[in-house]
Amino acid sequence: MNERRAGASDWTEQDLLTRELALERLAEAEAETVTALEELRASPAADPGAVELLERRLSALEASRARLAT
């Protein structure tokens, strides 16, 4: 009998993104993050911690997209 781990997905292969779709999603997330960062920076009471978090997120998104694109 075929034994499976509890909670194991039957759809593992179908859950995988294509590189193109992953790149599209990363580009969308990157654009949203840039917009949020610009809006936050334009605010006179911008929280430096929030700005830093968005900058770090943007850097991570850019690095991920660059790795996928090669």
HTML snippet that shows the backbone in 3Dmol.js (N, CA, C, O; Angstrom):
<script src="https://3Dmol.org/build/3Dmol-min.js"></script>
<div id="view" style="width:600px;height:400px;position:relative"></div>
<script>
const pdb = `
ATOM      1  N   MET A   1       0.845  -1.181   0.000  1.00  0.00           N
ATOM      2  CA  MET A   1       0.000   0.000   0.000  1.00  0.00           C
ATOM      3  C   MET A   1       0.890   1.243   0.000  1.00  0.00           C
ATOM      4  O   MET A   1       1.937   1.260   0.647  1.00  0.00           O
ATOM      5  N   ASN A   2       0.475   2.275  -0.720  1.00  0.00           N
ATOM      6  CA  ASN A   2       1.216   3.520  -0.830  1.00  0.00           C
ATOM      7  C   ASN A   2       1.000   4.365   0.424  1.00  0.00           C
ATOM      8  O   ASN A   2      -0.113   4.818   0.692  1.00  0.00           O
ATOM      9  N   GLU A   3       2.069   4.573   1.188  1.00  0.00           N
ATOM     10  CA  GLU A   3       1.965   5.369   2.412  1.00  0.00           C
ATOM     11  C   GLU A   3       2.323   6.817   2.116  1.00  0.00           C
ATOM     12  O   GLU A   3       3.266   7.098   1.376  1.00  0.00           O
ATOM     13  N   ARG A   4       1.570   7.717   2.694  1.00  0.00           N
ATOM     14  CA  ARG A   4       1.812   9.153   2.518  1.00  0.00           C
ATOM     15  C   ARG A   4       1.940   9.813   3.872  1.00  0.00           C
ATOM     16  O   ARG A   4       1.406   9.346   4.878  1.00  0.00           O
ATOM     17  N   ARG A   5       2.671  10.924   3.859  1.00  0.00           N
ATOM     18  CA  ARG A   5       2.731  11.745   5.067  1.00  0.00           C
ATOM     19  C   ARG A   5       1.393  12.442   5.236  1.00  0.00           C
ATOM     20  O   ARG A   5       0.737  12.810   4.262  1.00  0.00           O
ATOM     21  N   ALA A   6       1.011  12.613   6.464  1.00  0.00           N
ATOM     22  CA  ALA A   6      -0.218  13.362   6.743  1.00  0.00           C
ATOM     23  C   ALA A   6      -0.053  14.792   6.261  1.00  0.00           C
ATOM     24  O   ALA A   6       0.973  15.419   6.523  1.00  0.00           O
ATOM     25  N   GLY A   7      -1.024  15.300   5.577  1.00  0.00           N
ATOM     26  CA  GLY A   7      -0.979  16.680   5.093  1.00  0.00           C
ATOM     27  C   GLY A   7      -0.200  16.862   3.810  1.00  0.00           C
ATOM     28  O   GLY A   7      -0.081  17.988   3.328  1.00  0.00           O
ATOM     29  N   ALA A   8       0.339  15.791   3.236  1.00  0.00           N
ATOM     30  CA  ALA A   8       1.101  15.919   1.995  1.00  0.00           C
ATOM     31  C   ALA A   8       0.149  16.262   0.855  1.00  0.00           C
ATOM     32  O   ALA A   8      -0.953  15.721   0.777  1.00  0.00           O
ATOM     33  N   SER A   9       0.567  17.141  -0.007  1.00  0.00           N
ATOM     34  CA  SER A   9      -0.272  17.587  -1.110  1.00  0.00           C
ATOM     35  C   SER A   9      -0.251  16.586  -2.255  1.00  0.00           C
ATOM     36  O   SER A   9       0.793  16.028  -2.591  1.00  0.00           O
ATOM     37  N   ASP A  10      -1.407  16.369  -2.843  1.00  0.00           N
ATOM     38  CA  ASP A  10      -1.500  15.555  -4.053  1.00  0.00           C
ATOM     39  C   ASP A  10      -1.169  16.393  -5.282  1.00  0.00           C
ATOM     40  O   ASP A  10      -1.019  15.860  -6.381  1.00  0.00           O
ATOM     41  N   TRP A  11      -1.057  17.697  -5.094  1.00  0.00           N
ATOM     42  CA  TRP A  11      -0.916  18.620  -6.208  1.00  0.00           C
ATOM     43  C   TRP A  11       0.461  19.255  -6.284  1.00  0.00           C
ATOM     44  O   TRP A  11       0.612  20.318  -6.886  1.00  0.00           O
ATOM     45  N   THR A  12       1.451  18.640  -5.696  1.00  0.00           N
ATOM     46  CA  THR A  12       2.783  19.232  -5.617  1.00  0.00           C
ATOM     47  C   THR A  12       3.279  19.727  -6.972  1.00  0.00           C
ATOM     48  O   THR A  12       3.736  20.865  -7.084  1.00  0.00           O
ATOM     49  N   GLU A  13       3.196  18.905  -7.977  1.00  0.00           N
ATOM     50  CA  GLU A  13       3.691  19.287  -9.296  1.00  0.00           C
ATOM     51  C   GLU A  13       2.870  20.433  -9.889  1.00  0.00           C
ATOM     52  O   GLU A  13       3.421  21.272 -10.601  1.00  0.00           O
ATOM     53  N   GLN A  14       1.606  20.483  -9.621  1.00  0.00           N
ATOM     54  CA  GLN A  14       0.754  21.512 -10.193  1.00  0.00           C
ATOM     55  C   GLN A  14       0.833  22.817  -9.420  1.00  0.00           C
ATOM     56  O   GLN A  14       0.343  23.842  -9.894  1.00  0.00           O
ATOM     57  N   ASP A  15       1.438  22.801  -8.240  1.00  0.00           N
ATOM     58  CA  ASP A  15       1.575  24.013  -7.446  1.00  0.00           C
ATOM     59  C   ASP A  15       2.788  24.840  -7.862  1.00  0.00           C
ATOM     60  O   ASP A  15       2.930  25.986  -7.436  1.00  0.00           O
ATOM     61  N   LEU A  16       3.649  24.279  -8.677  1.00  0.00           N
ATOM     62  CA  LEU A  16       4.867  24.975  -9.060  1.00  0.00           C
ATOM     63  C   LEU A  16       4.568  26.092 -10.053  1.00  0.00           C
ATOM     64  O   LEU A  16       3.785  25.918 -10.987  1.00  0.00           O
ATOM     65  N   LEU A  17       5.206  27.242  -9.837  1.00  0.00           N
ATOM     66  CA  LEU A  17       5.072  28.370 -10.754  1.00  0.00           C
ATOM     67  C   LEU A  17       6.065  28.213 -11.890  1.00  0.00           C
ATOM     68  O   LEU A  17       7.149  27.657 -11.711  1.00  0.00           O
ATOM     69  N   THR A  18       5.693  28.699 -13.042  1.00  0.00           N
ATOM     70  CA  THR A  18       6.692  28.785 -14.097  1.00  0.00           C
ATOM     71  C   THR A  18       7.599  29.963 -13.760  1.00  0.00           C
ATOM     72  O   THR A  18       7.225  30.842 -12.983  1.00  0.00           O
ATOM     73  N   ARG A  19       8.762  29.973 -14.335  1.00  0.00           N
ATOM     74  CA  ARG A  19       9.683  31.091 -14.091  1.00  0.00           C
ATOM     75  C   ARG A  19       9.057  32.407 -14.546  1.00  0.00           C
ATOM     76  O   ARG A  19       9.196  33.437 -13.886  1.00  0.00           O
ATOM     77  N   GLU A  20       8.368  32.355 -15.681  1.00  0.00           N
ATOM     78  CA  GLU A  20       7.757  33.570 -16.213  1.00  0.00           C
ATOM     79  C   GLU A  20       6.694  34.107 -15.257  1.00  0.00           C
ATOM     80  O   GLU A  20       6.638  35.310 -15.004  1.00  0.00           O
ATOM     81  N   LEU A  21       5.861  33.232 -14.732  1.00  0.00           N
ATOM     82  CA  LEU A  21       4.826  33.667 -13.803  1.00  0.00           C
ATOM     83  C   LEU A  21       5.442  34.189 -12.505  1.00  0.00           C
ATOM     84  O   LEU A  21       4.976  35.183 -11.948  1.00  0.00           O
ATOM     85  N   ALA A  22       6.475  33.526 -12.034  1.00  0.00           N
ATOM     86  CA  ALA A  22       7.152  33.988 -10.826  1.00  0.00           C
ATOM     87  C   ALA A  22       7.763  35.371 -11.051  1.00  0.00           C
ATOM     88  O   ALA A  22       7.689  36.236 -10.178  1.00  0.00           O
ATOM     89  N   LEU A  23       8.365  35.575 -12.225  1.00  0.00           N
ATOM     90  CA  LEU A  23       8.940  36.887 -12.543  1.00  0.00           C
ATOM     91  C   LEU A  23       7.855  37.962 -12.607  1.00  0.00           C
ATOM     92  O   LEU A  23       8.059  39.082 -12.138  1.00  0.00           O
ATOM     93  N   GLU A  24       6.706  37.622 -13.186  1.00  0.00           N
ATOM     94  CA  GLU A  24       5.597  38.576 -13.250  1.00  0.00           C
ATOM     95  C   GLU A  24       5.120  38.949 -11.851  1.00  0.00           C
ATOM     96  O   GLU A  24       4.897  40.123 -11.557  1.00  0.00           O
ATOM     97  N   ARG A  25       4.966  37.954 -10.999  1.00  0.00           N
ATOM     98  CA  ARG A  25       4.486  38.217  -9.637  1.00  0.00           C
ATOM     99  C   ARG A  25       5.489  39.036  -8.841  1.00  0.00           C
ATOM    100  O   ARG A  25       5.108  39.918  -8.071  1.00  0.00           O
ATOM    101  N   LEU A  26       6.763  38.745  -9.025  1.00  0.00           N
ATOM    102  CA  LEU A  26       7.794  39.526  -8.341  1.00  0.00           C
ATOM    103  C   LEU A  26       7.796  40.968  -8.837  1.00  0.00           C
ATOM    104  O   LEU A  26       7.952  41.896  -8.043  1.00  0.00           O
ATOM    105  N   ALA A  27       7.624  41.163 -10.146  1.00  0.00           N
ATOM    106  CA  ALA A  27       7.588  42.519 -10.707  1.00  0.00           C
ATOM    107  C   ALA A  27       6.389  43.291 -10.158  1.00  0.00           C
ATOM    108  O   ALA A  27       6.501  44.478  -9.852  1.00  0.00           O
ATOM    109  N   GLU A  28       5.250  42.624 -10.035  1.00  0.00           N
ATOM    110  CA  GLU A  28       4.066  43.277  -9.469  1.00  0.00           C
ATOM    111  C   GLU A  28       4.295  43.667  -8.012  1.00  0.00           C
ATOM    112  O   GLU A  28       3.962  44.778  -7.599  1.00  0.00           O
ATOM    113  N   ALA A  29       4.860  42.755  -7.245  1.00  0.00           N
ATOM    114  CA  ALA A  29       5.132  43.036  -5.832  1.00  0.00           C
ATOM    115  C   ALA A  29       6.155  44.160  -5.705  1.00  0.00           C
ATOM    116  O   ALA A  29       6.064  44.996  -4.805  1.00  0.00           O
ATOM    117  N   GLU A  30       7.129  44.172  -6.613  1.00  0.00           N
ATOM    118  CA  GLU A  30       8.150  45.219  -6.610  1.00  0.00           C
ATOM    119  C   GLU A  30       7.506  46.581  -6.891  1.00  0.00           C
ATOM    120  O   GLU A  30       7.813  47.560  -6.210  1.00  0.00           O
ATOM    121  N   ALA A  31       6.623  46.649  -7.881  1.00  0.00           N
ATOM    122  CA  ALA A  31       5.956  47.905  -8.222  1.00  0.00           C
ATOM    123  C   ALA A  31       5.089  48.390  -7.064  1.00  0.00           C
ATOM    124  O   ALA A  31       5.071  49.583  -6.761  1.00  0.00           O
ATOM    125  N   GLU A  32       4.379  47.486  -6.425  1.00  0.00           N
ATOM    126  CA  GLU A  32       3.544  47.856  -5.275  1.00  0.00           C
ATOM    127  C   GLU A  32       4.402  48.385  -4.127  1.00  0.00           C
ATOM    128  O   GLU A  32       4.027  49.343  -3.451  1.00  0.00           O
ATOM    129  N   THR A  33       5.544  47.758  -3.915  1.00  0.00           N
ATOM    130  CA  THR A  33       6.441  48.175  -2.843  1.00  0.00           C
ATOM    131  C   THR A  33       7.046  49.538  -3.137  1.00  0.00           C
ATOM    132  O   THR A  33       7.183  50.361  -2.232  1.00  0.00           O
ATOM    133  N   VAL A  34       7.410  49.788  -4.390  1.00  0.00           N
ATOM    134  CA  VAL A  34       7.949  51.096  -4.782  1.00  0.00           C
ATOM    135  C   VAL A  34       6.908  52.180  -4.525  1.00  0.00           C
ATOM    136  O   VAL A  34       7.230  53.239  -3.988  1.00  0.00           O
ATOM    137  N   THR A  35       5.662  51.916  -4.910  1.00  0.00           N
ATOM    138  CA  THR A  35       4.587  52.883  -4.697  1.00  0.00           C
ATOM    139  C   THR A  35       4.390  53.164  -3.209  1.00  0.00           C
ATOM    140  O   THR A  35       4.282  54.318  -2.796  1.00  0.00           O
ATOM    141  N   ALA A  36       4.343  52.104  -2.414  1.00  0.00           N
ATOM    142  CA  ALA A  36       4.161  52.267  -0.966  1.00  0.00           C
ATOM    143  C   ALA A  36       5.329  53.035  -0.356  1.00  0.00           C
ATOM    144  O   ALA A  36       5.134  53.870   0.528  1.00  0.00           O
ATOM    145  N   LEU A  37       6.534  52.754  -0.826  1.00  0.00           N
ATOM    146  CA  LEU A  37       7.725  53.424  -0.310  1.00  0.00           C
ATOM    147  C   LEU A  37       7.704  54.907  -0.681  1.00  0.00           C
ATOM    148  O   LEU A  37       8.029  55.756   0.148  1.00  0.00           O
ATOM    149  N   GLU A  38       7.325  55.224  -1.919  1.00  0.00           N
ATOM    150  CA  GLU A  38       7.248  56.623  -2.342  1.00  0.00           C
ATOM    151  C   GLU A  38       6.208  57.382  -1.534  1.00  0.00           C
ATOM    152  O   GLU A  38       6.438  58.520  -1.125  1.00  0.00           O
ATOM    153  N   GLU A  39       5.053  56.744  -1.304  1.00  0.00           N
ATOM    154  CA  GLU A  39       4.001  57.390  -0.515  1.00  0.00           C
ATOM    155  C   GLU A  39       4.460  57.627   0.923  1.00  0.00           C
ATOM    156  O   GLU A  39       4.204  58.682   1.503  1.00  0.00           O
ATOM    157  N   LEU A  40       5.135  56.640   1.481  1.00  0.00           N
ATOM    158  CA  LEU A  40       5.610  56.765   2.858  1.00  0.00           C
ATOM    159  C   LEU A  40       6.660  57.855   2.978  1.00  0.00           C
ATOM    160  O   LEU A  40       6.635  58.646   3.921  1.00  0.00           O
ATOM    161  N   ARG A  41       7.581  57.900   2.027  1.00  0.00           N
ATOM    162  CA  ARG A  41       8.623  58.924   2.062  1.00  0.00           C
ATOM    163  C   ARG A  41       8.046  60.326   1.893  1.00  0.00           C
ATOM    164  O   ARG A  41       8.606  61.289   2.418  1.00  0.00           O
ATOM    165  N   ALA A  42       6.937  60.452   1.169  1.00  0.00           N
ATOM    166  CA  ALA A  42       6.307  61.756   0.951  1.00  0.00           C
ATOM    167  C   ALA A  42       5.569  62.254   2.184  1.00  0.00           C
ATOM    168  O   ALA A  42       5.236  63.435   2.283  1.00  0.00           O
ATOM    169  N   SER A  43       5.318  61.361   3.111  1.00  0.00           N
ATOM    170  CA  SER A  43       4.602  61.729   4.329  1.00  0.00           C
ATOM    171  C   SER A  43       5.544  62.472   5.277  1.00  0.00           C
ATOM    172  O   SER A  43       6.667  62.027   5.512  1.00  0.00           O
ATOM    173  N   PRO A  44       5.088  63.602   5.821  1.00  0.00           N
ATOM    174  CA  PRO A  44       5.944  64.361   6.743  1.00  0.00           C
ATOM    175  C   PRO A  44       6.239  63.605   8.041  1.00  0.00           C
ATOM    176  O   PRO A  44       7.248  63.861   8.697  1.00  0.00           O
ATOM    177  N   ALA A  45       5.367  62.689   8.400  1.00  0.00           N
ATOM    178  CA  ALA A  45       5.558  61.936   9.645  1.00  0.00           C
ATOM    179  C   ALA A  45       5.949  60.486   9.359  1.00  0.00           C
ATOM    180  O   ALA A  45       5.546  59.577  10.084  1.00  0.00           O
ATOM    181  N   ALA A  46       6.730  60.273   8.305  1.00  0.00           N
ATOM    182  CA  ALA A  46       7.124  58.918   7.917  1.00  0.00           C
ATOM    183  C   ALA A  46       7.938  58.253   9.023  1.00  0.00           C
ATOM    184  O   ALA A  46       8.893  58.827   9.546  1.00  0.00           O
ATOM    185  N   ASP A  47       7.545  57.050   9.359  1.00  0.00           N
ATOM    186  CA  ASP A  47       8.252  56.267  10.368  1.00  0.00           C
ATOM    187  C   ASP A  47       9.518  55.682   9.735  1.00  0.00           C
ATOM    188  O   ASP A  47       9.428  54.908   8.782  1.00  0.00           O
ATOM    189  N   PRO A  48      10.695  56.044  10.255  1.00  0.00           N
ATOM    190  CA  PRO A  48      11.945  55.538   9.675  1.00  0.00           C
ATOM    191  C   PRO A  48      12.018  54.005   9.672  1.00  0.00           C
ATOM    192  O   PRO A  48      12.592  53.409   8.760  1.00  0.00           O
ATOM    193  N   GLY A  49      11.443  53.384  10.678  1.00  0.00           N
ATOM    194  CA  GLY A  49      11.451  51.919  10.730  1.00  0.00           C
ATOM    195  C   GLY A  49      10.634  51.306   9.613  1.00  0.00           C
ATOM    196  O   GLY A  49      11.027  50.296   9.030  1.00  0.00           O
ATOM    197  N   ALA A  50       9.492  51.920   9.311  1.00  0.00           N
ATOM    198  CA  ALA A  50       8.636  51.438   8.224  1.00  0.00           C
ATOM    199  C   ALA A  50       9.318  51.639   6.872  1.00  0.00           C
ATOM    200  O   ALA A  50       9.234  50.787   5.988  1.00  0.00           O
ATOM    201  N   VAL A  51       9.992  52.774   6.729  1.00  0.00           N
ATOM    202  CA  VAL A  51      10.738  53.042   5.490  1.00  0.00           C
ATOM    203  C   VAL A  51      11.823  51.983   5.309  1.00  0.00           C
ATOM    204  O   VAL A  51      12.002  51.443   4.218  1.00  0.00           O
ATOM    205  N   GLU A  52      12.535  51.699   6.377  1.00  0.00           N
ATOM    206  CA  GLU A  52      13.602  50.697   6.298  1.00  0.00           C
ATOM    207  C   GLU A  52      13.059  49.318   5.920  1.00  0.00           C
ATOM    208  O   GLU A  52      13.661  48.614   5.109  1.00  0.00           O
ATOM    209  N   LEU A  53      11.933  48.935   6.502  1.00  0.00           N
ATOM    210  CA  LEU A  53      11.337  47.639   6.171  1.00  0.00           C
ATOM    211  C   LEU A  53      10.958  47.550   4.700  1.00  0.00           C
ATOM    212  O   LEU A  53      11.197  46.530   4.053  1.00  0.00           O
ATOM    213  N   LEU A  54      10.367  48.618   4.171  1.00  0.00           N
ATOM    214  CA  LEU A  54      10.011  48.611   2.757  1.00  0.00           C
ATOM    215  C   LEU A  54      11.243  48.608   1.863  1.00  0.00           C
ATOM    216  O   LEU A  54      11.247  47.961   0.815  1.00  0.00           O
ATOM    217  N   GLU A  55      12.286  49.323   2.267  1.00  0.00           N
ATOM    218  CA  GLU A  55      13.536  49.311   1.499  1.00  0.00           C
ATOM    219  C   GLU A  55      14.145  47.913   1.476  1.00  0.00           C
ATOM    220  O   GLU A  55      14.639  47.459   0.444  1.00  0.00           O
ATOM    221  N   ARG A  56      14.105  47.243   2.610  1.00  0.00           N
ATOM    222  CA  ARG A  56      14.633  45.873   2.682  1.00  0.00           C
ATOM    223  C   ARG A  56      13.791  44.923   1.840  1.00  0.00           C
ATOM    224  O   ARG A  56      14.326  44.049   1.157  1.00  0.00           O
ATOM    225  N   ARG A  57      12.467  45.098   1.891  1.00  0.00           N
ATOM    226  CA  ARG A  57      11.577  44.264   1.076  1.00  0.00           C
ATOM    227  C   ARG A  57      11.870  44.481  -0.411  1.00  0.00           C
ATOM    228  O   ARG A  57      11.950  43.524  -1.181  1.00  0.00           O
ATOM    229  N   LEU A  58      12.027  45.739  -0.801  1.00  0.00           N
ATOM    230  CA  LEU A  58      12.311  46.052  -2.196  1.00  0.00           C
ATOM    231  C   LEU A  58      13.630  45.427  -2.633  1.00  0.00           C
ATOM    232  O   LEU A  58      13.713  44.866  -3.726  1.00  0.00           O
ATOM    233  N   SER A  59      14.641  45.513  -1.811  1.00  0.00           N
ATOM    234  CA  SER A  59      15.937  44.911  -2.136  1.00  0.00           C
ATOM    235  C   SER A  59      15.821  43.406  -2.307  1.00  0.00           C
ATOM    236  O   SER A  59      16.411  42.833  -3.223  1.00  0.00           O
ATOM    237  N   ALA A  60      15.062  42.767  -1.429  1.00  0.00           N
ATOM    238  CA  ALA A  60      14.882  41.316  -1.507  1.00  0.00           C
ATOM    239  C   ALA A  60      14.115  40.932  -2.774  1.00  0.00           C
ATOM    240  O   ALA A  60      14.456  39.952  -3.436  1.00  0.00           O
ATOM    241  N   LEU A  61      13.086  41.702  -3.108  1.00  0.00           N
ATOM    242  CA  LEU A  61      12.322  41.427  -4.330  1.00  0.00           C
ATOM    243  C   LEU A  61      13.201  41.584  -5.569  1.00  0.00           C
ATOM    244  O   LEU A  61      13.162  40.752  -6.475  1.00  0.00           O
ATOM    245  N   GLU A  62      13.986  42.646  -5.601  1.00  0.00           N
ATOM    246  CA  GLU A  62      14.879  42.884  -6.740  1.00  0.00           C
ATOM    247  C   GLU A  62      15.904  41.763  -6.875  1.00  0.00           C
ATOM    248  O   GLU A  62      16.184  41.299  -7.981  1.00  0.00           O
ATOM    249  N   ALA A  63      16.457  41.334  -5.758  1.00  0.00           N
ATOM    250  CA  ALA A  63      17.449  40.252  -5.791  1.00  0.00           C
ATOM    251  C   ALA A  63      16.820  38.939  -6.251  1.00  0.00           C
ATOM    252  O   ALA A  63      17.425  38.193  -7.021  1.00  0.00           O
ATOM    253  N   SER A  64      15.626  38.664  -5.787  1.00  0.00           N
ATOM    254  CA  SER A  64      14.939  37.435  -6.194  1.00  0.00           C
ATOM    255  C   SER A  64      14.635  37.442  -7.676  1.00  0.00           C
ATOM    256  O   SER A  64      14.816  36.439  -8.367  1.00  0.00           O
ATOM    257  N   ARG A  65      14.169  38.592  -8.162  1.00  0.00           N
ATOM    258  CA  ARG A  65      13.851  38.692  -9.596  1.00  0.00           C
ATOM    259  C   ARG A  65      15.106  38.568 -10.434  1.00  0.00           C
ATOM    260  O   ARG A  65      15.079  37.940 -11.493  1.00  0.00           O
ATOM    261  N   ALA A  66      16.205  39.151  -9.985  1.00  0.00           N
ATOM    262  CA  ALA A  66      17.470  39.057 -10.719  1.00  0.00           C
ATOM    263  C   ALA A  66      17.966  37.608 -10.792  1.00  0.00           C
ATOM    264  O   ALA A  66      18.456  37.161 -11.829  1.00  0.00           O
ATOM    265  N   ARG A  67      17.831  36.890  -9.682  1.00  0.00           N
ATOM    266  CA  ARG A  67      18.254  35.472  -9.672  1.00  0.00           C
ATOM    267  C   ARG A  67      17.411  34.636 -10.636  1.00  0.00           C
ATOM    268  O   ARG A  67      17.935  33.778 -11.347  1.00  0.00           O
ATOM    269  N   LEU A  68      16.120  34.889 -10.652  1.00  0.00           N
ATOM    270  CA  LEU A  68      15.230  34.131 -11.544  1.00  0.00           C
ATOM    271  C   LEU A  68      15.450  34.463 -13.008  1.00  0.00           C
ATOM    272  O   LEU A  68      15.264  33.611 -13.878  1.00  0.00           O
ATOM    273  N   ALA A  69      15.843  35.690 -13.282  1.00  0.00           N
ATOM    274  CA  ALA A  69      15.981  36.141 -14.653  1.00  0.00           C
ATOM    275  C   ALA A  69      17.237  35.578 -15.336  1.00  0.00           C
ATOM    276  O   ALA A  69      17.362  35.627 -16.560  1.00  0.00           O
ATOM    277  N   THR A  70      18.141  35.055 -14.548  1.00  0.00           N
ATOM    278  CA  THR A  70      19.398  34.544 -15.144  1.00  0.00           C
ATOM    279  C   THR A  70      19.302  33.081 -15.469  1.00  0.00           C
ATOM    280  O   THR A  70      20.261  32.496 -15.971  1.00  0.00           O
TER     281      THR A  70
END
`;
const viewer = $3Dmol.createViewer("view");
viewer.addModel(pdb, "pdb");
viewer.setStyle({}, {cartoon: {color: "spectrum"}});
viewer.zoomTo();
viewer.render();
</script>
